[in-house]
Amino acid sequence: MDNNPATPAISWQHYLFVFFISLLLWLLLAGNLDQQELSTGAIVSLLVTILFGSRFTIFSGIHFSLMLPVYTLQYLVSFFVALVVSNVEMTRRILSPSLPIR
């Protein structure tokens, strides 16, 4: 990292966030929660965070608020409502022989 005064210092929260994102990605790719997978994933995530944590500046702009669960729930509800509506509409179009599908 360069010592440019315009570059903000990276906090420990940034490194902690990079660690948990790396661990989550490892667990998603591994597909199970065995003790060996967890410990290996934690070690690899720690190494990735130590070696490359300062280069993951894309995570620097992420800020969490107390309203995050509410916004996430609102998004999921609207998404699933739109999903059900689209599936019902598609089913109606498929099962109705009078509707022309082009």
N, C-alpha and C positions, 0 to 999 in steps of 0.2 A: 504494500500500500504506500502510495506517495505521501509526502508531508505537505501537500497543498492545503493552505488554510481554508479553501472553499469546500474541501471534502470534510463532511461531518464525521466525528468519531463514532465508531460502531460500539454499541452498548452490549452488555452481557445478555440482555433480553433477545437481541438479534441472534447471538450464538445459540441460545437456548431454543429459539424458534427454529433455526436451521437444524439443530439436533433432532427435535421432535418431528419435523417434516421428513428428514432423512430416515428416521426410525419408522415412521408411518409408511413411507414408501417401501422400505425393506420388508415390513410385515405384510403389506399388500402383495408384494411380489412373491414372498415365501408361501403365503397361503395358510399358515398354521401358527399356533401360539405355543409351540413346544418351548421348554426351557432353553434348549440349545439354540433355537432360532432367535429367541429373545436376547440371549446373551451375545450371540454372534452379531445380531443386528445392532445392539447397543454399542459394541466395540467398533464396528464398521462406521456407524453413525458418528461416534465420537471422533474417530480418525478423520472422517470427511469434514466434520465441523472444525476441527483444529487446523487441518491443512487448507481447506477452501472456504471457510466461513466468512472471511472478509471479502471474498469475491462474489458472494451471493447478495449483491446490492439490490436485487429485485425485491427482496423481502424487507427492505428498509422502510418502504412507504406503507407497510401494513400496520394499521392501528386497530385495536379491538376496543369495543365499547360495551357497556352493560346492556345495550339494546340489541346486540348481535343475535342472541337466541330468539328474540321476538321477530327480528327481520328475517332470520332463517326460517322460522316457523311460518311466517306470512308467505314467503317465497314457496315453500314446500306445499302449503295448502293451495295456493293459486296454481302451481304446477300440476298437482294431482287432479284438481278440478278440470283444468284444461285437457289433461290426459284422458280422463274418463269421458268428457264431452266429445273429444275427437274420436275415441274408440267407439262410442255409441253411434256417432254420425257415420263412421266408416262401416260399422256393422249394418246399420240401416240401409246404406247404399248397396252393400253387397247382397243382402237378403231381399231387397225390393227389386223385382224384375222390371218394374215400370220405369225405373230411373236409368237413363242412358249414361253409361260410363265410357268416356272417350279417352 
